[in-house]
Amino acid sequence: MAQYGARMVVPIDVKKKPWEQKLPLHNRWHPDIPAVAEATVGEVFRVEMVDFSGGGITKDYTVKDIKNADPSIVHYLSGPIRIVDKDGIPAKPGDLLAVEICNLGPLPGDEWGFTATFDRENGGGFLTDHFPSATKAIWYFEGIYAYSPHIPGVRFAGLTHPGIVGTAPSMELLNIWNERERQLEENGLHSLKLCEVLHQRPLANLPSTKGCVLGKIQEGTPEWEKIAREAARTIPGRENGGNCDIKNLSRGSKVYLPVFVEGANLSTGDMHFSQGDGEISFCGAIEMSGFLELKCEIIRGGMKEYLTPMGPTPLHVNPIFEIGPVEPRFSEWLVFEGISVDESGRQHYLDASIAYKRAVLNAIDYLSKFGYSKEQNV
């Protein structure tokens, strides 16, 4: 008999810590993190997830949890999920995994989220020189709408999406990541012009045992110690997909992810009720717990057929994102321009980061004329 409705694959209890879940979560990428569940191509399956902090950020009206947030723990992901075809044959390295988002939303009974600005002394954000102190706003959801007592008079339709969808890297790819990011950390702060924008903040987050959670692998064992020292952080997006933060990746979207290990080992998390084009305050989406209902397809040999290597090896490929048809409809728009001139009046040559920063500041300044503080506008 055919099954109707989504099959629960990864359940979440928001009252429990990420490592206490029935199927424990993980916050690193590594090929040896074991799958916690299996899904078959063509079936619709449900994956539930905690917010990126694993419940560390509360809905209390205080900024203490943001100011003292532990950046080593992000992001808690649900999975890995092993993907097999209808004959039970798993996805293989070199295949493409097509992941369709059939449905998504907040977890029933947990219909709230938060935006925040991280303290400059604890990571900061894109505008940390202008907004150096921690702030937080709590949002409540009413169907497709969100409102916040911290930003009164504002109610808008969200475009809910997962911030992170990715497959596990192979050991070869993981070694490439760690080597290139190690070089970036060692040399980047002195050789890249971006340091003028980032104000000497780290440009890479190398493997660290601090805050590391590896799913079924028990902390303190020799296996855990080895993997924790190799496993990649989930903060940057990479060849496996990962932290994409694409606001339109909502219902009806499809992600084409390269497969690097047997079974693909799909993971997802970092649900957002809504987000702009980028997370300006570093926690600029409305973060929330939530669920995805997914359907997968395996395209055999698809990496070679559809993806063009972007670097020296066939592993340097990029995922493809097919955006769905769902988007809030607005009748009026304002567009703010930014130019490549920094706040001191210094001209830069085609610096998109500075131009974007100035556009954001222009929007914040304009909205501040209508009774909202600049912190509320961020």
N, C-alpha and C positions, 0 to 999 in steps of 0.2 A: 504494500500500500504506500502511495506517495505521501511524503510528509509535507504539511502545509504550515506556513509560519517559520520563523527563524529558530533554529536549534541553538540552545544555550551551549556555548563552548567555554567561555571564561566568565564565571559569575564574580561579582564583587559585593562585599559587605563593607559599607563605608564606616562602620563602627570599628573595624579592625585595621591594624597596621598593614602596609604592603606585604611584609614578610609573613604575616599571620593569615593571609588569604588562603582559601581552599586550594587554589592554584597560585603559588607565590609569584610575585611580580619581580621584575628586574629593572635596573637602571644603567646598564652598560651594554655595549655590542661586543659579542664574542661568538665564534662558531661552536664552542663547546658548552654554551648555556643550553641545557636540554629543553626540548619541546615539552610543553605542559598539556597540549591538546592536539587533536588532529581534525582536519576538515577536508571534505571531498569536493572536487570541482563540481560546479553546478548547483550545490546546495546553498541555501541562505543560512548563515550562522551568525550568532550574536556574541559580541565581545563587549564586556563591561570594563570600565576603567576608573581609577581614582583620578583626582586632579594631579597636576604635575608634582605637587609637593607631598602627595600621599596623605593629605589631611593635616599637614603641618601648618598651613595657613587656615585660620578659623574664620567663622562669620561673626566673631566678636568685634565690636566697634573699637578696635585698638590697632595701633601700628607696631606693637612690640613684636608680633610674630614675623612681620616683614623685616623690621630692622635687624632682627637676630636670626633671620632665615639661614639655613645651612645650604650653600650653593653646591656642595658636593653630592647632594642626593638626587638632583634632577637628571632626567625625568623618569618617573615610575611608569613602566610600560607593561601592558598585558600581553602575554605570550611567553615564549615563541609558540607559534602554531604551525604544525607540520601540514603541508598541503600535498594531497595525493590525487591521482586521477581516478576515474570510476573503476579501473582495474586494480586499484590499490598501489599503483606505481608512483613513487614520489616525484615531485619536481626535481630536476637535475641541474647541476651547474651548467650554465650556458642557455638555459631556458629563460623565458620571460614569464613573470607572474602578473596576470591582469586582475586587479582587485577592484571590484565595483562596489560603491557605497549605495546600498539600497535604502537604508534608513538610518537615522541617528537622532540623538537628543539627550537631555539630562536624565539621570537615574530617577525613577519615581520616588518621591519623598525627599529628594535632595535637590530641589529646583532653585538653586542659588549659585552665585559665582562671585568672583572678585577681580578687580584690577588693582595694580599697585605700582609704586615707584620704589625701586630698591635704593637704600641708602648708599651714598657715594663710598663710604667706608666698607661696604659689603657688596661690591660688584658694580653699583651704579647703573647707568643706562646711557642711551644715545644722547640725552640732554642733561647729563649729570652735572655739568657746570652751571646750568640754569636752575635745576631742581635737585639739589644735593641731599635732601632729607627724605626719609621713608614716608610714603603716604599709602593709603588704602581706601578703596571704595567697595562696598558690598552691593551686589545687584541681585534682584529677585526676578524670577521668570514667570510670565503669564502667557503660556502658549509660545507664540513666536516673538513676543515682546519682552523687553527687559526694562526695569526701572530701578533707580537707586535713591535711597534717602539721603545719600551724601552728595547727590547732584540733582537737587529738586527741580521738578518741572520738565525733566527729560524722560521720554519713553520712546523706544525705537525698536524696529524689527531687526532681529539678529540673523546672521548667516552662519549657522553652526557647522563646525568642521573639526576634524582631528588635526592637531599640530604635527603629529609624528605618525608616519606609516613607513615601515621599512623591513627589509629582509636582513638576515644575518650575513656578515662578511665571511669570506674564507680566511684562513690563517694568512695566506699570501697577501690578500687585500688589507687585512688588519695590520700587517707589518708595514705595508706601504703607508697607511694612514699615520701610524705612530712615528715613522721615520720622517715624513715630510712635516708633520706637526712639531716634532722635536726640533727640526731645523728652523722652523718658523719661530718657535719660542726662543731659541738661542740667538738668532740673527735678525728676526723680523723687526724688533723694536728699534733697531738702529738703521735698517735699510729701507723700510717702507714709509712712504709719505702718510699712510693712514695713522701713524702714531700722533700726528697733529690733531686728528679728530678724536682718537681714542684716549688721548692723554695718558699714555704709558700703561694702560690697562693691558692684561695679558691677551695675546692674539690667538692663543691655543690653550686647550685644557688637556694635558697629558693624562694617561692612566694613573689612577690613584686608588689606594685601598680605602681611603676615608669615605664613609658614606656609601660604600659599594654594596649593592644587593644583586645576587646572581640567581634568583629563582630557586630551583630545587637544590642548588649546591650549597651545602651547609657552611656557614661562616666559621673560620678557624681551622678548617681542614687543609691539608697540603694542596688539594685540588683547588680550593677556594683561593688560597694565597697566590698560587701560580696564575690563575685566570684573572684575578683582580689586578695583578700587576701588568697584565697585557691588555685588558679589555678597554675599549674606546668609550669616551664620554658620549652622551647623547646630544650634546649642545649643538654642534654644527651639523648641517646637512651634508651628506656625502654621496658616493656612488650608489649606495644601497637605498637611497631615499632619505629616510630619517626625518630630521627636524626641518620640514619644508615650510610650515606656517603659510600655506596658500589659502587665503580667506574664502575663495570660491570652491574649495574642495568639499562640496556638500552633497546633498542627495543627487543621485544620477551621475556623479563623477566616477571616473575610472583612472586608476594608477597602474602604469606598466613598470614593474620593478624587476631589475636584474636578479637572477638566482645565482648565488655563489656557493651554496651548500645543499646537500641532499635534503629535500623537503621544504626548501626555501626558508623555513623558520621565520614566519611573518610575525611582527610585533607592532603594536599601536598604542597610542596614549596621548596625553597633553591635549585633552578636549577643550575647545573654545566655543562659547556661545556666540561670540562675534569678535571681530578683529579688523583693524584697518589694514592698509598696505604696509605692513611691518609693525613690529611691537616697539613703539617709540620709547616707552618707559622701561623696557626690558621685560616687563610683565604687563604688556599693554593690551593683551587680549582679555576678554572676560573668561577667566579660567574656571573650569568646573569639572566635576565628575560626569560620567556619561556613558553612552553605549553606541556601538556601531553594529549594524546588520550588513554583513558583507557577502559577496559571492565571488568566487575566484575561477579563473581559467588559466590553464598552463599552455603556453605557446612554445612548443618544443623547438629548440635551437633558435629561439627568438632573439637572443642577444646578438648573435652574428648577423641575423637577417635584418633586424630593425634598428640596432643601436650602433652608432659610429664611435670608435674609441676617441677619447679626448686627450690622450696622453701616450706614454711610451709602451703601454701594454694593453691587451684587450680588456683588462679589468677596469680601465679608466673610461667608464661609460656613464651615461646620465639617464635617470628615470624619465618617463614621459607622463604628463598629467593631462587627462582629458576632462575638461571642466563640464559639469552638469548644467541643466537648464534652469535651476532654481536660484533666484536672486531677488532680494527685496526691490520693490519698484518705488523710486522717489521722483517727485515731479519737479523738484528744484535742486540745483547744484551750485556750489561755489568752488572755484578752483584757485588755489594759491600758488603763485610762482616762487621759485627759489633760484637764486643765481649763485655762481661760484665765487662769492665774496664772503669771507668770514666776518664774525661780529666786530673784529677790530678794523674792518675796512680793507683788509688785505685781499688782493685778487689771486685766485688759484686757477690753474689751467684745467678746464674740463673736469673738475672734481665733483663727481655725482653725489658723493656723501655730503659734502658741504652744501651743495645746492639743495639736496633733500632736507638737510637740517634747517636751512633758512626757510624753506617752504613750510615746514612744520611750525617753526617759530612764528611765521607770519600768520598762520591759521590760529595759533594759540592767542596771539595778541589781538586778533580781530574778535574772536569769541569772548575775550575778556571784557569787551565793551558792553556786553549784555548782562552783566551782573554776576558772572561766574569768575572765580579766582583762576589764576593760571594753572594752579595745581589741579583744579577740577577739570580743566580743559585737556590736560595731558592724559 
